[in-house]
Structure formats: C-alpha cells, structure tokens
C-alpha cells in the first residue's frame, strides 16, 4: 500500500533521488550504505563550506 507523505522543501522531481538514497541506505551489503553515508557527509560539508563564502 503506497502512501504519499508531503515533505516541506522537497520538489516532486526530487523524489527519485530520495528513493535512490533510501534504497542505497537499506542495501543488504553493509559497504553500500556506508559508502552512501560517507558521500552524504562529504556533500554536506561541501555545501556548508560553500555557504560561508
């Protein structure tokens, strides 16, 4: 049963990326979620540094 959950600040065309991220984080191979987590940390640090300039 699919249910829609509205998320503030999320555009409908971004849902595919959220679904992909959730799939990576739930992957049964433990290295895949860890790699996805490290990529998110890297991106969040990059965006926070870009916002300070």
Secondary structure, DSSP 8 states (H G I E B T S, - for coil): -------TT--GGGHHHHHHHHHHHT-SSHHHHHHHHHHHHHHHHHHHHHHH-
